[in-house]
Amino acid sequence: MKIERVELVNVAIPLVQSFRTSFGTMTTKDTFLLRVVTDTAEGWSEFAADPQPLYCSEFVAAAELVLADHLVPRVVPEVTAAEVAARTEAVKGHKLAKAALETAILDAELRSYGMPIGTYLGATAERVPSGISVGIKNSIPQLLDDVEEHLADGYVRIKLKIEPGWDVEPVRAVRERFGDIPLQVDANTAYTLADADQLRKLDEFDLLLIEQPLDEDDMRGHALLAQRIRTPICLDESITSAKDAATAIAMDACRVINIKPARVGGYLEARRIHDVAVAHGIPVWCGGMLETGIGRGPNLVLAALPGFVLPGDTSASRRWFAEDITEPFELEDGFIALPTGPGIGVEPIPETLRRFTTSTKVLYA
Ligand SMILES: O=C(O)CCC(=O)N[C@@H](C(=O)O)c1ccccc1
C-alpha cells in the first residue's frame, strides 16, 4: 500500500466527570488522532495516552515527536500493516505511538479490501458485555451513588480504582450495599510487597481480580504476592508484549491479563497476547484508556475474540463524553454492539472533529 499523506490531529474533548486514579486526575481527553491517506483508502487511529507521562512513560508531545522524526519515516512510502512492527523495531519503546501508526495503516489496508477488523482478528460475537471503571472518590457515599447509577445503567461488572488509604473500606461498602455483583479493583502500581497484609484483607470480598498492585517492572514481586493473597492478580502495565505475557504466566505472576492494544503496540500484538493466554488457560479482558470512538470501536471488536471471557472497560461513549467525535456506542442490556463497517468500523464526524480539533500537523506528504 502506498502512503501519500500522514496527518496528526490534536483533539481536546471534555469528560462528563473527572476521573481520579492512583496516578492522577483527568478532566479532558487531550490527545491526537492519526490520519493516513494511501493510494487505495484512508485510515484513522488515536494515541491512547495523555499529555502527562503518569500512567506510563509515553505522553502526547513525545509521541508526536517520535512519530514525526523516527516512526513515520520508517514506514513511508510503501508498507503493509504486518510490516510496521518490523520496520519500526529499531526504535526502542514507544509502544503507544507505534500502536497508533500501525492501527491507522491497518484501518486503511482493511478498508481497501472492504474487510471489517473483526473478520481480520477473528471476532466471534456481534456484541460484548461491558464493565465500567469507577475512579477514586472524595467519600464513600459519593462512590456508592456512582456505583448505583452505573448498575442501573446495566453495566455487568464494576472496577474500583484503589490506592493506599482507599481500598478495603470502599470495597467493603460496595459489597455491603450491592451484594455479590461482579467486582474487581485496579491499583495502577500503587502498592509494594510490604503491603501484602493490607491487600490480603481484600480476599474476604471475593473479587474477580486485583489489577496491577505493584510496579510495572516487578514481575517477581507479583509472583511472590500471588503466594500471599487469594484474589487473582491481573496485570496491565506489566504486559507490553506476547513475550511479557509468556513470562508472567510462566512465573505465576498473574492469573488474568488486561489487554490494551495501545499499550502493546497495536491489534496484531494484542491478538498474539490473546493467543498465548488462551493456550495457557489464562482469561483476558479488554482494558480502556478513555478512548474516543476511534479507539473504542476496534477495542470493542477485540473484546469479541473468544479468549476475552471477562467484561472489559469498554463502556458506552456517554460514560466519558457528552459528545464524541464518532457516532456514540451505547449500552443495551449490559452489552455494546460492535461496529460492523470495514476497517476499524468507525470514522470521525467531520464537523464534530473540527470543533474538538486544537491543531493539525502534516507528518508526511
Ligand atoms: O476507558 C475507561 O473507561 C477507563 C478504564 C480505566 O480505568 N483505565 C485506566 C487503567 O489504568 O486501566 C487508565 C486511565 C487513563 C489512562 C490510562 C489507563
The ligand as an SDF file (V2000), in Angstrom:
LIG
                    3D

 18 18  0  0  0  0  0  0  0  0999 V2000
  -11.5040    3.6670   29.4140 O   0  0  0  0  0  0  0  0  0  0  0  0
  -12.0550    3.6850   30.5310 C   0  0  0  0  0  0  0  0  0  0  0  0
  -13.2700    3.6200   30.7330 O   0  0  0  0  0  0  0  0  0  0  0  0
  -11.1520    3.7720   31.7590 C   0  0  0  0  0  0  0  0  0  0  0  0
  -10.6340    2.4100   32.1310 C   0  0  0  0  0  0  0  0  0  0  0  0
   -9.5070    2.6100   33.1070 C   0  0  0  0  0  0  0  0  0  0  0  0
   -9.6910    2.5690   34.3000 O   0  0  0  0  0  0  0  0  0  0  0  0
   -8.3350    2.8990   32.5500 N   0  0  0  0  0  0  0  0  0  0  0  0
   -7.1750    3.2150   33.3720 C   0  0  0  0  0  0  0  0  0  0  0  0
   -6.3940    1.9510   33.6550 C   0  0  0  0  0  0  0  0  0  0  0  0
   -5.4650    2.0280   34.4700 O   0  0  0  0  0  0  0  0  0  0  0  0
   -6.7430    0.9000   33.1380 O   0  0  0  0  0  0  0  0  0  0  0  0
   -6.3850    4.2680   32.6350 C   0  0  0  0  0  0  0  0  0  0  0  0
   -6.9440    5.5020   32.5590 C   0  0  0  0  0  0  0  0  0  0  0  0
   -6.2840    6.5470   31.8660 C   0  0  0  0  0  0  0  0  0  0  0  0
   -5.0890    6.2830   31.2050 C   0  0  0  0  0  0  0  0  0  0  0  0
   -4.5490    5.0060   31.2840 C   0  0  0  0  0  0  0  0  0  0  0  0
   -5.2030    3.9750   31.9860 C   0  0  0  0  0  0  0  0  0  0  0  0
  1  2  2  0
  2  3  1  0
  2  4  1  0
  4  5  1  0
  5  6  1  0
  6  7  2  0
  6  8  1  0
  8  9  1  0
  9 10  1  0
  9 13  1  0
 10 11  2  0
 10 12  1  0
 13 14  1  0
 13 18  2  0
 14 15  2  0
 15 16  1  0
 16 17  2  0
 17 18  1  0
M  END
$$$$
